[in-house]
């Protein structure tokens, strides 16, 4: 998957990173979650979105725990 276009713009990405830092949010987790939501956007289906979001959180926790 590819990150949403807002992450392509250097200035917008910098601002997103600042907001993430101020709120103790992992920017890579945010990107992963946005990719999932974007992938389902416009598809008209919801089946699988919860599982895919759970995979993002699991991957984040694995990275955070050094696995």
Biopython code that builds the backbone (N, CA, C, O; Angstrom):
import numpy as np
from Bio.PDB.StructureBuilder import StructureBuilder

atoms = [
    (1, "UNK", "N", (0.824, -1.182, 0.000)),
    (1, "UNK", "CA", (0.000, 0.000, 0.000)),
    (1, "UNK", "C", (0.871, 1.249, 0.000)),
    (1, "UNK", "O", (2.063, 1.208, 0.304)),
    (2, "UNK", "N", (0.251, 2.326, -0.342)),
    (2, "UNK", "CA", (0.955, 3.601, -0.438)),
    (2, "UNK", "C", (0.325, 4.601, 0.524)),
    (2, "UNK", "O", (-0.899, 4.664, 0.640)),
    (3, "UNK", "N", (1.157, 5.386, 1.216)),
    (3, "UNK", "CA", (0.600, 6.395, 2.132)),
    (3, "UNK", "C", (-0.279, 7.397, 1.385)),
    (3, "UNK", "O", (-0.087, 7.628, 0.191)),
    (4, "UNK", "N", (-1.236, 7.988, 2.085)),
    (4, "UNK", "CA", (-2.073, 9.015, 1.464)),
    (4, "UNK", "C", (-1.215, 10.161, 0.930)),
    (4, "UNK", "O", (-0.113, 10.399, 1.422)),
    (5, "UNK", "N", (-1.726, 10.867, -0.078)),
    (5, "UNK", "CA", (-0.958, 11.943, -0.719)),
    (5, "UNK", "C", (-0.468, 13.030, 0.235)),
    (5, "UNK", "O", (0.543, 13.675, -0.043)),
    (6, "UNK", "N", (-1.157, 13.245, 1.346)),
    (6, "UNK", "CA", (-0.726, 14.308, 2.264)),
    (6, "UNK", "C", (0.680, 14.038, 2.807)),
    (6, "UNK", "O", (1.371, 14.970, 3.221)),
    (7, "UNK", "N", (1.105, 12.780, 2.809)),
    (7, "UNK", "CA", (2.441, 12.456, 3.296)),
    (7, "UNK", "C", (3.511, 12.674, 2.236)),
    (7, "UNK", "O", (4.703, 12.613, 2.537)),
    (8, "UNK", "N", (3.095, 12.930, 0.991)),
    (8, "UNK", "CA", (4.048, 13.199, -0.089)),
    (8, "UNK", "C", (4.574, 14.627, -0.049)),
    (8, "UNK", "O", (5.713, 14.887, -0.438)),
    (9, "UNK", "N", (3.748, 15.546, 0.417)),
    (9, "UNK", "CA", (4.137, 16.945, 0.498)),
    (9, "UNK", "C", (5.046, 17.151, 1.708)),
    (9, "UNK", "O", (4.669, 16.821, 2.833)),
    (10, "UNK", "N", (6.231, 17.693, 1.482)),
    (10, "UNK", "CA", (7.243, 17.837, 2.529)),
    (10, "UNK", "C", (6.738, 18.689, 3.693)),
    (10, "UNK", "O", (6.902, 18.311, 4.853)),
    (11, "UNK", "N", (6.134, 19.819, 3.395)),
    (11, "UNK", "CA", (5.658, 20.718, 4.448)),
    (11, "UNK", "C", (4.522, 20.090, 5.249)),
    (11, "UNK", "O", (4.491, 20.192, 6.475)),
    (12, "UNK", "N", (3.603, 19.449, 4.561)),
    (12, "UNK", "CA", (2.483, 18.803, 5.257)),
    (12, "UNK", "C", (2.982, 17.665, 6.130)),
    (12, "UNK", "O", (2.530, 17.500, 7.263)),
    (13, "UNK", "N", (3.909, 16.887, 5.606)),
    (13, "UNK", "CA", (4.469, 15.777, 6.393)),
    (13, "UNK", "C", (5.176, 16.313, 7.641)),
    (13, "UNK", "O", (5.070, 15.727, 8.718)),
    (14, "UNK", "N", (5.894, 17.426, 7.493)),
    (14, "UNK", "CA", (6.591, 18.021, 8.636)),
    (14, "UNK", "C", (5.591, 18.435, 9.713)),
    (14, "UNK", "O", (5.822, 18.217, 10.902)),
    (15, "UNK", "N", (4.489, 19.028, 9.291)),
    (15, "UNK", "CA", (3.461, 19.447, 10.256)),
    (15, "UNK", "C", (2.800, 18.250, 10.922)),
    (15, "UNK", "O", (2.528, 18.274, 12.123)),
    (16, "UNK", "N", (2.545, 17.220, 10.158)),
    (16, "UNK", "CA", (1.970, 15.997, 10.736)),
    (16, "UNK", "C", (2.921, 15.420, 11.774)),
    (16, "UNK", "O", (2.488, 15.000, 12.847)),
    (17, "UNK", "N", (4.210, 15.396, 11.465)),
    (17, "UNK", "CA", (5.198, 14.887, 12.424)),
    (17, "UNK", "C", (5.225, 15.737, 13.691)),
    (17, "UNK", "O", (5.352, 15.202, 14.792)),
    (18, "UNK", "N", (5.107, 17.048, 13.544)),
    (18, "UNK", "CA", (5.085, 17.924, 14.720)),
    (18, "UNK", "C", (3.878, 17.623, 15.600)),
    (18, "UNK", "O", (4.004, 17.520, 16.821)),
    (19, "UNK", "N", (2.717, 17.483, 14.984)),
    (19, "UNK", "CA", (1.500, 17.176, 15.738)),
    (19, "UNK", "C", (1.644, 15.825, 16.438)),
    (19, "UNK", "O", (1.246, 15.669, 17.593)),
    (20, "UNK", "N", (2.209, 14.861, 15.736)),
    (20, "UNK", "CA", (2.417, 13.536, 16.327)),
    (20, "UNK", "C", (3.356, 13.622, 17.535)),
    (20, "UNK", "O", (3.086, 13.022, 18.575)),
    (21, "UNK", "N", (4.438, 14.353, 17.399)),
    (21, "UNK", "CA", (5.387, 14.503, 18.500)),
    (21, "UNK", "C", (4.736, 15.187, 19.707)),
    (21, "UNK", "O", (4.937, 14.768, 20.847)),
    (22, "UNK", "N", (3.962, 16.233, 19.452)),
    (22, "UNK", "CA", (3.297, 16.953, 20.542)),
    (22, "UNK", "C", (2.294, 16.079, 21.282)),
    (22, "UNK", "O", (2.022, 16.301, 22.462)),
    (23, "UNK", "N", (1.745, 15.085, 20.590)),
    (23, "UNK", "CA", (0.706, 14.241, 21.174)),
    (23, "UNK", "C", (1.175, 12.812, 21.433)),
    (23, "UNK", "O", (0.361, 11.927, 21.697)),
    (24, "UNK", "N", (2.484, 12.590, 21.358)),
    (24, "UNK", "CA", (3.077, 11.268, 21.596)),
    (24, "UNK", "C", (2.444, 10.183, 20.733)),
    (24, "UNK", "O", (2.090, 9.108, 21.216)),
    (25, "UNK", "N", (2.308, 10.489, 19.449)),
    (25, "UNK", "CA", (1.764, 9.536, 18.484)),
    (25, "UNK", "C", (2.887, 9.110, 17.546)),
    (25, "UNK", "O", (3.636, 9.947, 17.041)),
    (26, "UNK", "N", (2.996, 7.824, 17.318)),
    (26, "UNK", "CA", (4.000, 7.303, 16.403)),
    (26, "UNK", "C", (3.580, 7.617, 14.965)),
    (26, "UNK", "O", (2.531, 7.153, 14.518)),
    (27, "UNK", "N", (4.367, 8.380, 14.250)),
    (27, "UNK", "CA", (3.999, 8.808, 12.898)),
    (27, "UNK", "C", (3.898, 7.613, 11.956)),
    (27, "UNK", "O", (3.067, 7.623, 11.049)),
    (28, "UNK", "N", (4.710, 6.598, 12.144)),
    (28, "UNK", "CA", (4.637, 5.417, 11.279)),
    (28, "UNK", "C", (3.342, 4.651, 11.502)),
    (28, "UNK", "O", (2.769, 4.108, 10.557)),
    (29, "UNK", "N", (2.881, 4.603, 12.739)),
    (29, "UNK", "CA", (1.585, 3.979, 13.023)),
    (29, "UNK", "C", (0.481, 4.772, 12.336)),
    (29, "UNK", "O", (-0.420, 4.188, 11.735)),
    (30, "UNK", "N", (0.545, 6.089, 12.420)),
    (30, "UNK", "CA", (-0.455, 6.931, 11.774)),
    (30, "UNK", "C", (-0.483, 6.683, 10.271)),
    (30, "UNK", "O", (-1.555, 6.568, 9.677)),
    (31, "UNK", "N", (0.682, 6.602, 9.663)),
    (31, "UNK", "CA", (0.765, 6.342, 8.220)),
    (31, "UNK", "C", (0.145, 4.984, 7.899)),
    (31, "UNK", "O", (-0.633, 4.866, 6.952)),
    (32, "UNK", "N", (0.484, 3.960, 8.679)),
    (32, "UNK", "CA", (-0.070, 2.624, 8.444)),
    (32, "UNK", "C", (-1.595, 2.632, 8.550)),
    (32, "UNK", "O", (-2.281, 2.038, 7.719)),
    (33, "UNK", "N", (-2.121, 3.305, 9.571)),
    (33, "UNK", "CA", (-3.573, 3.362, 9.763)),
    (33, "UNK", "C", (-4.238, 4.121, 8.617)),
    (33, "UNK", "O", (-5.295, 3.720, 8.129)),
    (34, "UNK", "N", (-3.616, 5.217, 8.191)),
    (34, "UNK", "CA", (-4.169, 5.990, 7.071)),
    (34, "UNK", "C", (-4.179, 5.170, 5.779)),
    (34, "UNK", "O", (-5.115, 5.269, 4.985)),
    (35, "UNK", "N", (-3.140, 4.362, 5.569)),
    (35, "UNK", "CA", (-3.090, 3.508, 4.385)),
    (35, "UNK", "C", (-4.267, 2.533, 4.373)),
    (35, "UNK", "O", (-4.899, 2.323, 3.338)),
    (36, "UNK", "N", (-4.554, 1.943, 5.530)),
    (36, "UNK", "CA", (-5.661, 0.992, 5.613)),
    (36, "UNK", "C", (-6.980, 1.692, 5.315)),
    (36, "UNK", "O", (-7.782, 1.210, 4.514)),
    (37, "UNK", "N", (-7.198, 2.829, 5.963)),
    (37, "UNK", "CA", (-8.450, 3.556, 5.761)),
    (37, "UNK", "C", (-8.582, 3.982, 4.298)),
    (37, "UNK", "O", (-9.659, 3.870, 3.713)),
    (38, "UNK", "N", (-7.502, 4.462, 3.714)),
    (38, "UNK", "CA", (-7.540, 4.875, 2.315)),
    (38, "UNK", "C", (-7.832, 3.679, 1.410)),
    (38, "UNK", "O", (-8.550, 3.809, 0.419)),
    (39, "UNK", "N", (-7.285, 2.531, 1.747)),
    (39, "UNK", "CA", (-7.523, 1.335, 0.948)),
    (39, "UNK", "C", (-8.991, 0.920, 0.923)),
    (39, "UNK", "O", (-9.469, 0.371, -0.070)),
    (40, "UNK", "N", (-9.693, 1.180, 2.001)),
    (40, "UNK", "CA", (-11.112, 0.832, 2.080)),
    (40, "UNK", "C", (-12.018, 1.970, 1.606)),
    (40, "UNK", "O", (-13.204, 1.755, 1.357)),
    (41, "UNK", "N", (-11.474, 3.154, 1.482)),
    (41, "UNK", "CA", (-12.266, 4.312, 1.098)),
    (41, "UNK", "C", (-12.869, 4.124, -0.287)),
    (41, "UNK", "O", (-12.173, 3.782, -1.243)),
    (42, "UNK", "N", (-14.158, 4.350, -0.374)),
    (42, "UNK", "CA", (-14.844, 4.254, -1.654)),
    (42, "UNK", "C", (-15.181, 2.850, -2.088)),
    (42, "UNK", "O", (-15.833, 2.665, -3.116)),
    (43, "UNK", "N", (-14.752, 1.850, -1.331)),
    (43, "UNK", "CA", (-15.012, 0.473, -1.736)),
    (43, "UNK", "C", (-16.429, 0.039, -1.383)),
    (43, "UNK", "O", (-16.956, -0.912, -1.961)),
    (44, "UNK", "N", (-17.043, 0.739, -0.432)),
    (44, "UNK", "CA", (-18.388, 0.392, -0.024)),
    (44, "UNK", "C", (-18.461, -0.826, 0.870)),
    (44, "UNK", "O", (-19.551, -1.277, 1.222)),
    (45, "UNK", "N", (-17.305, -1.364, 1.242)),
    (45, "UNK", "CA", (-17.318, -2.540, 2.116)),
    (45, "UNK", "C", (-16.563, -2.238, 3.395)),
    (45, "UNK", "O", (-15.612, -1.455, 3.410)),
    (46, "UNK", "N", (-17.001, -2.867, 4.454)),
    (46, "UNK", "CA", (-16.348, -2.676, 5.752)),
    (46, "UNK", "C", (-15.669, -3.953, 6.223)),
    (46, "UNK", "O", (-14.836, -3.929, 7.129)),
    (47, "UNK", "N", (-16.031, -5.059, 5.604)),
    (47, "UNK", "CA", (-15.495, -6.345, 6.026)),
    (47, "UNK", "C", (-13.976, -6.367, 5.876)),
    (47, "UNK", "O", (-13.444, -6.114, 4.795)),
    (48, "UNK", "N", (-13.300, -6.667, 6.955)),
    (48, "UNK", "CA", (-11.850, -6.769, 6.934)),
    (48, "UNK", "C", (-11.124, -5.554, 7.475)),
    (48, "UNK", "O", (-9.946, -5.652, 7.819)),
    (49, "UNK", "N", (-11.793, -4.406, 7.562)),
    (49, "UNK", "CA", (-11.105, -3.190, 8.007)),
    (49, "UNK", "C", (-10.634, -3.347, 9.451)),
    (49, "UNK", "O", (-9.518, -2.943, 9.780)),
    (50, "UNK", "N", (-11.456, -3.920, 10.309)),
    (50, "UNK", "CA", (-11.060, -4.089, 11.712)),
    (50, "UNK", "C", (-9.847, -4.999, 11.820)),
    (50, "UNK", "O", (-8.927, -4.720, 12.589)),
    (51, "UNK", "N", (-9.837, -6.075, 11.064)),
    (51, "UNK", "CA", (-8.701, -7.002, 11.084)),
    (51, "UNK", "C", (-7.432, -6.321, 10.580)),
    (51, "UNK", "O", (-6.352, -6.517, 11.137)),
    (52, "UNK", "N", (-7.568, -5.520, 9.524)),
    (52, "UNK", "CA", (-6.396, -4.831, 8.980)),
    (52, "UNK", "C", (-5.868, -3.763, 9.943)),
    (52, "UNK", "O", (-4.657, -3.580, 10.066)),
    (53, "UNK", "N", (-6.777, -3.063, 10.624)),
    (53, "UNK", "CA", (-6.341, -2.078, 11.615)),
    (53, "UNK", "C", (-5.653, -2.780, 12.790)),
    (53, "UNK", "O", (-4.656, -2.287, 13.318)),
    (54, "UNK", "N", (-6.188, -3.924, 13.189)),
    (54, "UNK", "CA", (-5.579, -4.702, 14.265)),
    (54, "UNK", "C", (-4.167, -5.129, 13.892)),
    (54, "UNK", "O", (-3.264, -5.105, 14.728)),
    (55, "UNK", "N", (-3.978, -5.519, 12.636)),
    (55, "UNK", "CA", (-2.631, -5.886, 12.168)),
    (55, "UNK", "C", (-1.670, -4.706, 12.285)),
    (55, "UNK", "O", (-0.507, -4.886, 12.644)),
    (56, "UNK", "N", (-2.150, -3.506, 11.984)),
    (56, "UNK", "CA", (-1.316, -2.305, 12.115)),
    (56, "UNK", "C", (-0.884, -2.103, 13.564)),
    (56, "UNK", "O", (0.283, -1.829, 13.844)),
    (57, "UNK", "N", (-1.848, -2.244, 14.488)),
    (57, "UNK", "CA", (-1.523, -2.076, 15.904)),
    (57, "UNK", "C", (-0.572, -3.168, 16.384)),
    (57, "UNK", "O", (0.351, -2.895, 17.151)),
    (58, "UNK", "N", (-0.793, -4.390, 15.939)),
    (58, "UNK", "CA", (0.089, -5.491, 16.327)),
    (58, "UNK", "C", (1.518, -5.263, 15.830)),
    (58, "UNK", "O", (2.484, -5.508, 16.552)),
    (59, "UNK", "N", (1.636, -4.789, 14.585)),
    (59, "UNK", "CA", (2.966, -4.492, 14.033)),
    (59, "UNK", "C", (3.633, -3.367, 14.807)),
    (59, "UNK", "O", (4.835, -3.419, 15.068)),
    (60, "UNK", "N", (2.860, -2.349, 15.177)),
    (60, "UNK", "CA", (3.395, -1.242, 15.960)),
    (60, "UNK", "C", (3.909, -1.741, 17.310)),
    (60, "UNK", "O", (5.007, -1.379, 17.735)),
    (61, "UNK", "N", (3.113, -2.570, 17.979)),
    (61, "UNK", "CA", (3.530, -3.103, 19.283)),
    (61, "UNK", "C", (4.769, -3.976, 19.153)),
    (61, "UNK", "O", (5.649, -3.943, 20.013)),
    (62, "UNK", "N", (4.840, -4.751, 18.088)),
    (62, "UNK", "CA", (6.024, -5.587, 17.860)),
    (62, "UNK", "C", (7.266, -4.720, 17.658)),
    (62, "UNK", "O", (8.335, -5.030, 18.184)),
    (63, "UNK", "N", (7.122, -3.623, 16.888)),
    (63, "UNK", "CA", (8.260, -2.698, 16.690)),
    (63, "UNK", "C", (8.647, -2.056, 18.010)),
    (63, "UNK", "O", (9.831, -1.928, 18.323)),
    (64, "UNK", "N", (7.651, -1.655, 18.781)),
    (64, "UNK", "CA", (7.916, -0.971, 20.051)),
    (64, "UNK", "C", (8.604, -1.910, 21.052)),
    (64, "UNK", "O", (9.400, -1.469, 21.881)),
    (65, "UNK", "N", (8.293, -3.184, 20.967)),
    (65, "UNK", "CA", (8.889, -4.162, 21.883)),
    (65, "UNK", "C", (10.162, -4.795, 21.323)),
    (65, "UNK", "O", (10.740, -5.692, 21.938)),
    (66, "UNK", "N", (10.595, -4.320, 20.151)),
    (66, "UNK", "CA", (11.839, -4.790, 19.572)),
    (66, "UNK", "C", (11.792, -6.186, 19.005)),
    (66, "UNK", "O", (12.810, -6.878, 18.978)),
    (67, "UNK", "N", (10.631, -6.615, 18.550)),
    (67, "UNK", "CA", (10.512, -7.954, 17.960)),
    (67, "UNK", "C", (10.729, -7.917, 16.485)),
    (67, "UNK", "O", (10.665, -8.954, 15.825)),
]
sb = StructureBuilder()
sb.init_structure("model")
sb.init_model(0)
sb.init_chain("A")
sb.init_seg("    ")
for serial, (resi, resn, name, xyz) in enumerate(atoms, 1):
    if name == "N":
        sb.init_residue(resn, " ", resi, " ")
    sb.init_atom(name, np.array(xyz, "f"), 0.0, 1.0, " ", f" {name:<3s}", serial, name[0])
structure = sb.get_structure()
